[in-house]
């Protein structure tokens, strides 16, 4: 059978674009459809604008620090509209870069929604159909609003980058990395931030000691972090009096539905009633699989709507593959890119390449940052006897300026093999440090390999190679 193309990619995010370009470089005829903006969540609504906001928020403390070092410098005022204009100019530039890369690779772009019409056929929004030997789904995910009364009044992470003005008071609901990052960013930009998290500690799944230090730092920066608390109801200010029944639950809300203007009344599970100017729900994400025609075709979906794939990213329909957040495996941009590369190696280069999801480094861009790779202390102890090497101290730069802020360097070591099973860093620029430490951990470095490495002095990271005695064993 003659096909219109060898590969049709649905989704123009980082993973889909990388797979399309690599397949085209391998000689395939490639087409790609994207219903929104090229670049996907990471470039347009996630990693990139978030990191630029992280940079912006960090300047708040620099004037005071500079004065401690002898500089005559006054506190400034943050101009959100000016920053937002520059931010969106940069996002427009990056989207244009993605388009140029696809054009330069010979990939045909469709600015339209696409769905599967058959195992080898895609239907665009205008009704036209395109046949393809292989179909790759890379549609990513979207933030969810919780199912609770008044949820329509709250924002999700996509909405933050388009705010007309910064609210004076914001409630952030959630305890994952998006919630914590946004709390630190917005507090740094001058917003009075309260954060509700229903659990006992933020950043579930990360090392307990590391996430505990992050929580302490967030509180020290002025974030009102409320653990064991959640939202019961949300409504316009004055609408949630003691005698008022909560509105009916609202479901199936669009993640892109803009909230109405505040202020809002919020009732918590602890019985308190507070007033804020904006609410941000960072309570989870779901794969973008609705309306793609997957189940009719026989593509299996998981409990959250994620596409079920094998180690080669292949679905139950042999001609259909899926990568990235839509599979809900490891939801990180570099992982989606790696999955796209492995897909091309497998399908178009004839080299079956399973996806490697072992020992993936990651960073949480709170203030300070949390960088991590490998097992947490808790997970490692369940697996085998370990030694824990850890140190916490006041870093030279901020200690000189009178700050009590502390950092953490931590290694989890197997007693049997001496391999470093996990590395956890809480410090400014921890994301930069963990990237380099991850190379050693991925290579199987032992504690003695770390010990043989000469320290770079004076740095924070030198502590990773100078810890000689374990603080805990077991």
N, C-alpha and C positions, 0 to 999 in steps of 0.2 A: 504493500500500500504506500502511495506517495503522500507525504505529510507536508503541510504548509511550512513547518519548521521542525527542527530536531528537539528544541526545548522551549517550552513556554513557562515563564516564571510569573507567578501571581504574588506581587508584593515587591515594592521598591525600597526596602530598608537595607541595612548594611549586609545582611546575609544574602538576600535575594540578588542585590546588585553584584556582590562579589562572585556568586555562582554564575550569574549571567555573563559577566566579563570573562571569567576563566573558561567557561564552556565555549564562548565565541573564540577565545584565543586557541582553543583546542580544535577549531575548525567547524564547530556546530553552528547551525543557523538558529539564532535565538531571538525570541520576542518576550517582552515584559510588560505587564499591566500594573499600574498603581492608581488607586482611586483618590488618594490624597496627595501629599507632597512627597517628592522624591527625597529619600534619606531616611524615611521611617521615624520610628519613635526616638531612636538614639540622637539623630541629627536635629530633628525638628521639635520634639516634645520630651526629650529625656536627657541623656548623658551630656550632650554638648551645651545646651542652654543652662542646664543645672550647674555644670562646672564653671561656666562664666559667672553665674550668680554666686557660686562659692567664692570665686576670686573677689567679686565686688564686695561681698559681706565681710571678708577678712580685713578690709581696710579700716573698719571701724575702730579697731584697737591699735592701729599703727601710730596715730598721732601721740597717744599717751606713752607708748613704748619708745617712740623717737625722742620725746622730751626727757625720758629717763637716761637716754644716751647723749644728752647735751644739745639736742636740736631745739631751736625755737620754732615751734609749729603749733598751730591752733587746730582744734577739732573742726571738722567740716560738716557739711550737710549733704545727705545723699539725695540725688535727683533721680527718682524712679523713671519719669517720662523720658529723660535724656538717655538713661541706661537702656530702657526698653527699646527705644528707637535704634540705638547702636546694636543691640542684641538681634533684633529682627533683620537689620541690614546684614549682619554676619550670617544668619541662618539662610537668607536669600542667596548669599554668595556660595555657601556650602551646597545648597540644593542645585545651583547652577553647575557647580563642579561635578556633582554626581551625574547630572544629565550629559555633560561633556564627556565624562568617562564612558558612559554607555554608548553615546553616539560614536565616539572614537573607536570603540570596540566592534561597531557594526551591529549593535543590538537595536531592534526596532521597538520603540516605546509607544504604549497605548495609555493615555491619560484617562483611564476609565476603570470602573469596577469590573471584575471578571469572576466567573463562576465555572465550575466543571459541568459540562453537558454530556460527558462520556469519558471513558478511560483514556481516550486520545483526543478529546475535544474540549475547547474552552469557548464560552459564550460571553461576549462583552455586553456592557450596559445598553448599547444601541441595537442589540439583537444579532449582530454579526457573529459568525463562528469561525474559529481557527483550529485546525487540526495540528497535533503535535505528537511526536514519537514519545516524548517524555514530558511530564508536567511536574513542576516544583512549586509547592505552596510555601510561601514565606511571608505570611500576612501578619505575624507578630501577635500582640495582645493589646488590651485596653484596660484602663483603670475602672474599677467597679464602685458604684455607690452602694452602701449597705442598705439592707431592707429594714428601714426604721422610719417612724413617723417624721415627716418634714425633711427627708433626705434630699429632696429637690433643691433645697435652699443652700446646700453645701457645694463647694468646688471639689474637683478631682485634680490630680497633678497636671493634666493637660491644660487646665485653666490658668494656672499660676503665671505662665509666661506671657499671657495676654491681658493681665489685670490693668485697668485704666489708671489706678492709683493704689498705693500700698494702704492696707487697712491699719488703723491704729492698734486694734486688738484682734488677734486671730486664735482660734482653737484648731489644733491639728489632732485628728483622731487616727490612732495607729501607732505601732511600735516597731515597724520594720525599718529597713534602711531608707526608704523614700520618706517616711514620716520624720525620722530623726534628722536626715539631711535637710529637709525643708524647714524644720524647726530651727536648726542652727543658722541656715541661710537667712530666714526672715527676721530672726532675732538680731542677727548681725546688721541687717538693713534698717533696724530701728523699730521693728514691730514688737509689740508686747505679746509674747507667745505663751499659750497654755497648751499642753499636750496631754491627751488622755490615752492611756493604754490599758486594756482590760487585764493583761497578764501581770506577773510578778516582777518582770524585768524586761526592758527593751531589747531589741536585736536578738530575738530568739533564734537559736541555732549557731550563734557565735560563741566563742570562748567566754565562760562566765566571768572570769576575772577581767577580761578586756572590756566586755560590755558594761560591767559595773563601773569601771573607770570612766567610760564615755558618759554614762548617766550622771556621775558626779560632776563631770566637767560641764555638761549641759546645764545642770542646776546652778553651778558656779557662774555661768555666763548669764543667768537671769531667766532661764526658761522654767516655767512652772510645770514641772513634769509630775503628772498625777498617775501613779500606777494603781492597778485594780479599779480603774474607773472607765466607764464607757458612756455613750450618749443614749438616753432613753427616748428623747423627743427633741425636735428642733423646730422653731417657728419664729415669725417676726417678734420683735421685742414687745413684751406685754401680753403675748398670746398664750403663755403657759402658766397661768395663775394656778394656785393650789386646787381650786375647784374645777379646773377645766379638764375635760377628758382629752387624752392624746388623740391626734388625728389618726385616720386609718393608715395602715402600712402602705408604702408606695413601692411597687416593684417595676422592673423593666424600664428603669429610667435611662435615658441616653447618657453615656459618659461625656458627651460633648454639649449637653444642654446647659446653657449659661445660667448661673443662679441669679436670683433677684438681689437687689441691693439690701444691705443690712441697715440697722443693727438687728441681731438675732438673740432670742432667748434660748438657752440650752439647759435641759434637765439631765442630770447625770444619774448613774446607777447608785451613787452614794446619797441621792436625795437632794443634792444641791441644785440651785437655779442660778445660772450666771448669764451675763450679757457680753456678747462679742460683736465685732463688726464683720467678721467673715469666718467661715468654717471650711476647713480642708479635710476631706476624707482620703486617707492613704491606707486603706484597709484591704488592699488586694487587687489583683489583676486577673483577667480571664483571656484565654486565647481567642483570636478573631477567626472563628470558624462558622459563625451563623450565616446562613444564606449562601454558602459556597457549593451546595449540592453534594456534599460529601457522603452523607449517610445513604442517600438514594443510590449512590454509586457503589457502596460497599466498603468505603473507607471507615475504619473503626475509630470511634472517639472515646476518650476517657471520661472520668467523672466530672471534670471541670470543662469538658468540651474540647480538650486537647486532642490532637491527632496522634494516634498510636503508631509508632514506627519501630523498625528493628535497628540493629547497630549500624546499618548502612543508610539510615534515614528513609527506608522504603516502607510504604504503607501496605495494607492488605490488598490493594490494587497494584499489581506489579509496575505499571507505567507511571504511577503517582508517588512522588516523594514529598517530604516536608522537613523543613529545618527551622531553627530559631525558636522564639517564644511560643509559636503556635503549637509546638510539640511539648512544651512545659517540661523540658528536661533540666537544663541549667540555663536560666534566663539572663544571660549576659551577652552583650554585643560581640565581644571577641569570640565567644563560643559559637554564636550563629555564623560568624564568618568562617570559623574552622569547619563547622558542619557543612557549609556551602562548598568549601574547598575539597573536603573528603568526598562529597557527592560527585563533584566533577571528576576527581581522580577515579572513582569507582565506575561511573557510567560512561564518561567520554574519553578517559585515558586508559581504560582497561586494567586498572590497578585497584582491586577491591581494597578499600580503605575504611575500616571501622572508625567511628568517632571516638576520640579519646576524651573521656570526661573525668579522668583521674587527676588529682592534685592541681586544681584550677585556682590560681590566686585571685583575690578580689579585694576591693577597698570600699569602705563606707566614708563618704566625704562629709563627716561631721567635723566639729571643731573641739578637740583634735580629731584627726582622721584615724580610722581603724583599718589596718592592712592585715590580711590573713591568708594562709595557705595550709592545707592539710588538716589534720585532726585537731579538734579542741581537746583540752585536757580531760574533759568529762568523757568524750567519745573514746579517746585513747585508753583511758583506764578500764573501760568496759572491754577493750580488745586484748590488752596484754599489760604486764607490769612495765611501768614507765618511770623515768626521772623527769622532773620539771625544773628547768632553769629559768629564773625570772628575776627582773630587777625593775624597780620603779623609782624615779628620781625627778628632781626639778631640772629641766634643761637649762644650759648656761644662758642662752639668749634672753629668755623671759624671766629667769631667776634674777638676773642682773637688774631687770626693770622692776623687781619687787613682786612678781607674780608667784602665787603658790601652785600654779598649774604643774601637773605631773605627767610623765610619760611612762609607758610600759614596754619592755622588751621581754619576750617569752619564747622559749623553745621547749617542745615536748619530745623526749628522746626515748626510744625503745631500749629497755635494759638488755634484751637479748641480742639485737643486731647493732645497736648504737646508732641506728639511722635516726635522723631528725624527722619525726612524724608530723610535726606541726610547728608553725612559726606565727606569732601574733604580735603585732606592733600597734600601740596606741600613741600617736605623736603627730606633730605637724609634719606634713609631707610623708606620712606613713605609706600612702599609695606608691610613691616613688621608691621607697625602701623595699617594700614587699615584692615589687617586680623583680628586683635583683636577687633578693633572698630566694625567690621562687625558683630561680634557675638551679641553685644548689640543691634545694629540697627535691625538685623534679628529677635531678640526676642521682638522687639517693645518697646525698652527703651524710656523713656521720657527724656526731658531736666532735670527734677528734679532728675531722676536716675543718670544722668551724674554728677549733682551738688553734690549728696550725696557721690560720690566716692572720696576718699582721693587722692590727687595728689602724684605722685612719683617725688620727687625733688632732684636735678635739672635735668629735662629732657625737651625735646621739647614737647613730647606728653602730659605733664601735663596741657598744655593750653586747651586741650579738656574738662577738668573738672573744670577749673577755670574761664571760661568766664561767667560773671554774667548778663551783660546788652546787649541787642541786638544792633547791629549797624544799622539795618534797619528793618522796618516792612512794611507789605502790602500784 
